[in-house]
């Protein structure tokens, strides 16, 4: 793929571009409908050289947006899912102290020469490049991975590092404030110096597109928000508009499905979503649950009639996750 600095808007009547992913063996959806709003947000983030913070309720396609952007731009895709133990350094590099200690013990047991031991125990030999290192400097990360015994991130969608990179930092709201603050500093400097290196890792001429997602579980620092472009992904408020959107997504993800099955699944989801809103039950069932419902019934039923009958059976496992089924019809 040739290098691109933006994603072209759809030229047909549809207000979105369908991006198909190669199957890498995962259960994740293999299609993303890249909307005009999403394309504008991505292009603005690239042009401004700022991270794109994607906000909204779970299950609206925030994580898939980054992979779709990488596919359309022909860039390599690197991702990292945040948890409560994540530190900002984890995004840059990691030091394998256990491996180094084992090597030191082995060298002592073999009675190696001091110079040989010093050479073999150089800190740089035990530094693994983190996801931002790959996003900043892919060739440099390859060299470091070869030195430390690491592996190059797999590219299921055919991205080329010479075209640049897309880095997804997923669910940043699970991390302590130190993580977004540390990320802000690195992205602002566009460089960082790993332990044991006498020179910094710098971002290539084509800056990485950094896409960060949040499910709003924790407030992000104001200084961080000010330096991000922000895209809100929300499902339509009206039931008819929501059904129409779900039907579009269902047809894209499951072109083999009958329209009546897709419509009935959308009716079930909107009904349960309304009931959950009235009872103030969260998280609300959304697009992710709709697709899971369809994925299951299309495999369990061979005919449209069988699939329709299975909808209500499977719905109790996909649409009532935080509801005692004995309290609802």
N, C-alpha and C positions, 0 to 999 in steps of 0.2 A: 504493500500500500504506500502511496505517496504521502508526504507530510502535509497535514492540514492544521490551520490555526483557528478553525471554527467548524461548526456543523451547519450544513445547509438546511434551510427550512423546507418542509414538505411542499411539493409542487402540485399534488392532486387535491381532491376535495377533502380528504381525511385530514383532521387537525393534528395528526401525529405521524411518526415514522415507525414502522415495525422493525425492531432489531432482533434478529434470530441468533442465538448463541449455539456454539458447538457443545454437544453433550460431553462433559468431563467426568461423567459417572456420578454426579451429585444429584440430589433430589430437587434442587432449586429449579425454579421456572426457567424455561429455555427461550422465553420471549419477553421483550419489554417494549411497550408502546411509548416512544419518546415524544412527549407532547411539545407543542410550540412554546409553551411557557418554560418547560424544562430546557429546551434548546436555547432560548434566549438567555436563561440564567447561566448555562454552561458557557456560552460564548462571552457573556459579560465577565465571568470570572477569569476566563483565559485572557481577555483583553486588559483587564485591570491587574492581572497578576496576583489575585487574591484567592484564598480558599473559598469554596462554596459550601456553606452550612445548610444542610437540608433538614428541615424540621417537619413535624407532623406525627400523627398517631401511628402506632405499629401497623405493619401490613399494607402500607400504601406504595411500596416499591422503591423506598429510599435507597436501599443498598444496591438494587439492580440498576438504578440510574447510573451509578459510577461505571459499572461494567459495560452498560450500553454506550456511554460516552467514549470509553476506551475503544470499543469496537468500531464506532463510527469515525473516530479520529485516527484509527490505525495504530494506536499507541499500546505499549505494554501496560498491563494492569497488575497493580500490587495492592494488597489489602491487609488490614490488621483489625481484628475485633477486640475492642477494649473490654477489660473486666476490672473489678475493684482493686486488683493487685498491679495493674498496669502503671508503669512509670514512664516519664517522657524519654528517658534514655533507651527504653525498650524499642522505641520507634527508630532509633539511630543505629545502635550496635549492642551486642551482648558479649560478655566476657565469660568464657568457660573455665572457671577457676578449678573445678573438680578435675577436668581433663589435664590441666596444667600440673596439678598436684600429683596425679597418677604418673605423668611423664617424668616428673622430678624423682619420684620414688623408684621408678624403673631405672632411670639413669644412675642413681646412687647404687642400686643393687648390682648393676652391670659394671660399676666402678669406671664410668666413662671419664675422660679428661675434662677438667673444669671448663676449658674453652668450648668443648663440644656441648657440655651441659648448658652453658650460657646461650649458645646459639640455638639450641633446641627449645629453650624455655623463653625465648623472646615473647613478650606480651602480644605482639601483633599476630603471632601464629595461633592465638587462641581467641581472636576477635571475630565474631560472626556479623556480617552486615545486616542491619535491620531494614524494615520496609522503606523508610525514607532514604536510606543510603542507596537502595536499588532505584528509587524514584528519581533521586538527584543525579546519580552517576552510575549508570548500568555497567559500562566497561570496567570502571574502578571496583565496583562491587563484585564483578566476576573474578577479578584478580584476587581480591581479598578472600572470597569464598574458596578459591582454589588453594590459597595458602592455609586456610583454617579447616579445610575439609567440608565446606558448606555446599549447598546446591542452589542452582539458579531457579527462581520462581517459574512454575509451569505456565505457559501461555496457551490456554485452550482455544482462544479466539483469534490467534494468528497475529497478535500485536508485534510491532517492530520497535526496538528501543531507539533507533535513529529518528523515529517520528516523535519521540517524547514519551511521557508516562502519565498515567492516571493513578493516583494514590487514594484509596478509600480507607478512611479511619471511621470504623463503624461503632455506633453507640458510645460516643464520647461522654455522654452524661453519666455513665457508670464510673468514670474516673474521678480522682481527686482534682481540685483546681490546679494543682501543679502541672498536670498533663497539658491542658490547653495553654497555660501560660508558657510552659517550656516549648511547646510547639510553635507558639507565636514568635518566640525569640529566634528559633531556628529558621522559620520561614521568612522572617524579617531580614535576617543576615544572609539567608540563602547559602549557608555554610555551617559546618560543625567539625570539630576535631575529635576523632575517636581516641580512646586510650591507647597509648603505645605508638601513636602516629605522630610524626614530626611535621605533618602538613595537613591542612583541612580538606574535607570533602566538600566540594562546591557543586551547586546546581549547574547543569548544562545550559547552553544558550537557550534551548527550548525548555522553559520552566515547566515543572510538573503541574498538572491540574490536580489540586487537592480537594477532594470531596469528603465532607465530614457529616455524619448523621447523628441525630439526637432524637430520643423518644420523650424528652422533656421530664425525665425522672429527677434531674438535678439542674439548677440554674447554672448557666455558664458565666464566667467573668465578663463584665462590661467591656474591658479592654480587648478581650478576645472577639466579642461580638462586633465591635466597631471596625475590626480589620477583616471581617468576612463579608462576602456577599451572602444573602439569605434567601432561600427558596422554601416556601411553605407548601407541602403536599397534603391536601385534604380531600376527603370524599365529599361529593355533593350533599347538601343538607336535605333537599327534597327527595322523597322516595322515588318518584318517577325518573328524576335525573340520575339518581343512584342506580336504579335498575338499568337504565340505558347504558351507563358507563360499564356496569358489570357485564352486560350482554356483549358489549364491544370487546372487553378483555377476555371473556370466555371464548368468543369466536376466534380471537387471535391465538390463544393458548391451546385451544382444542378444536381445530377446524373440522375434525371428524364428528363432533357432537351435533345432535339434532337441536334445532332452535327451541323446541318446546322444553327439552331438558334444561337448556341454558336459562330459559325464562323462568321455569319453575324453581330452579336453584336460586335465581336472583330474588324471586318472590319470598322464598323461605328466609334468605339472609336479611332482607329489609324488614320482614316481620320480626325476626328475633333481635335485630339491631334496635328497632323501635321499643320493644319490650325491655331490652337491657337499659336503654336510655331512661325509660320511665322508672325502672327500679334502681337506677344509678349504679349499675353493675359495669365494672370495667375489667379488662379491656373490651371495647365494643367489637363484635364480629365485623370484619371488613373484607377487603379484597383478598387478602391471604387466605381467610377461611373459605371464601367463595371458591377459590381455585382448588383448595384442598378437597372440598366437598365434591367438586366435579371430577377431580383426578381419581378419587376413590370410586365413585359410582360408575364412571366410564370403564373401569377395570372390573368391577363386580358384576355389571350387567352387560349382556351381549346385545340385547335389543333395546330400542328406545323405551318400550314399555317396562322392561326389567329395570332400566336405569332410573326411570321416573319413580317406580315403586321403592327403589333403594334410597332415594333422596332423603325421605323422612327418617329412615333407619340410620343413615350415616350422619344426618344433621345433628342428632343428639350428642355425637362425639366431636363435631367440629364447630357447632354454633352455641353450645351451652357449657363452655369451659369453666366458667365461674358460677354456674347456676346448678342448684340441686334439682335434678330432673323430676323429683317427686313434687316439686312446687309449681311446675309449669306443664302446660299441655304440649 
